[in-house]
Amino acid sequence: MNFKEAQVEKTEDDDRISALPDGLLCHILSFLPTKYAVATTILSTRWKYLFTWLPDLDLDDTLLSCPEDGIDVDRFTNFVYRVLLLRKTWHINRFRLLCCEQYDVSHVNAWICSALWRNLKELDVSFYAEEFGMLSSDIFTCRTLAFLKIVGILILKVPFSVCLPNLKILHLCCLKLADDDSIRRIFSGCPMLEELELRKCTLENVEMLHISIPSLKSLALQYCRGNYQIVLDATILGYFKYHGIVAGGYLVKNLKSLVKAHLSVWLTRDQMEEASLHYGYFVEKLVNEISGIKFLHLSDLTLEAIDCSHCSLPTFHNLTHLELGVNINGWQLLPDLLDSSPNLEVLDFVEGFLEHTADEWNLHCRLPERVPICLSQCLKEIVVREFGRCEDELKLIEYFLSRGKVLKKITINTNIFQSWPSSICRRLFVFPKCSKTCQIVLGTCQDNEYRLWTAEGEKTKVLLDESLCLE
């Protein structure tokens, strides 16, 4: 083979990707942010206009920044307009816009509307501004949208007629909703909505957050400002997350399909003074309405709110998995929670046992003299995270080991030391076990490795998603 033939063969091999069909190349480029897809135009004339056919647009102003000068607003603005004007197809599948700098809201609305007019299916907009701006109302009349996420200091201008017949997922964050009627119009215009998330939204002018969506399967309300009542009617809702202060009232019904709930509710100082009155009743009502679930997460603040409200716990007949935060007041609820969960199989202390207060770690737990039904009949696994090797912690572990008749595994993790002291290992392994098949898993997490220990020292190093049971 002479030099010329070798050069021809080399060129053909090097350009093998360019020989792929346009559809396949566009599919490959669709996994890149739009900036990098546009950059491929310099490769050859074959690639010059491929980006104009991409089904997805991912526009992020941080990718056009430089270390010295930061983000160039004018440059990014011109870049977005150029990308939109050069498009060869009238269809856009997904449009993601991330603006971390200050932009004229008229430009943002123009970009969004340009995407909406192209049979858009997914819209993901994050727009950060110093003051509230008005977002285009055209968003709420796009019949092709299936996914809508809006993040930013914006006022939603909700038209009188909302028409989102294909919308299944709606995420709103940091937005200001004008009144009850605006929310009602949004929900009534989404007959197919399955997932709803409201996070850090301003609802100060809202008196009643009324969510009545027959198709809703997942609902998350997180840190929304305002003294509003919550009315929830969702017959097939399977997942519910509520993070925020105790609302001004709850009317929850038709939640028989609810399977999983995350609660992180707390009382303000003023509410604590009234907790024995109506706010205590609101806490009790919320907990009672979700009593049919299988998976429940209660944060440290939720435990405190329940304790301050002196409300009686319902019986969680279907509950098999319970996650608990750590709170001095909440620890007093542990015996009652165990008694109220007769079919519990997994108990997870997601924040460990100890709460750090006044420069010391404290554990105030009232251990029940009578063994709870779940501990003697069905509790199979206990997980303790952030173990602090306190004497009271060891007593609590000993309590579970000595009374868990069907216990199969206790996992104890720590982050405060790199290795398990042999003295603690020996104590843990000689604790009397009611279940002879119960395994003890000890672990430390350091440098993205999960280290497991026996009483003699380090046993092995494994990846974070692996485990080793020590009997």
Buried (B, 14 or more C-beta within 10 A) or exposed (E): EEEEEEEEEEEEEEEEEEEEEEEEBBBBBBEBBBBEBBEBBEEEEBBEEBBBBBBBBBBBBBBBBEEEEEBBBEBBBEBBBEBBEEBEEEEBBBBBBBBBBEBEBEBBBBBBEBBBEBBBBBBBBBBBBEEBBEBBBBBBBBEBBBBBBBBBBBBBBBBEEBBBEBBBBBBBBBBBBBEBEBBBBBBEBBBEBBBBBBBBBBBEEBEBBBBBBEBBBBBBBBBBBBEBBBBBBBBBBBBBBBBBBBBBBBEBEBBEEBEBBBBBBBBEEEBBEEBEEEBBBBBBBBBBBBBBBBBBBBBBBBBBBBBBBEBEBBEBEBBBBBBBBBBBBBBBBBBBBBBBBBBBBBBBBBBBBBBEEEEEBBBEBEEBEEBBBBBBBBBBBBBBBBBBBBEBBBBBBBBBBBBBEBBBBBBBBBBEEEBBEEEBBEBBBEBEBBBEEBBBBBBBBEEEEBBBBBBEEEBEEBEEEEBBEBE
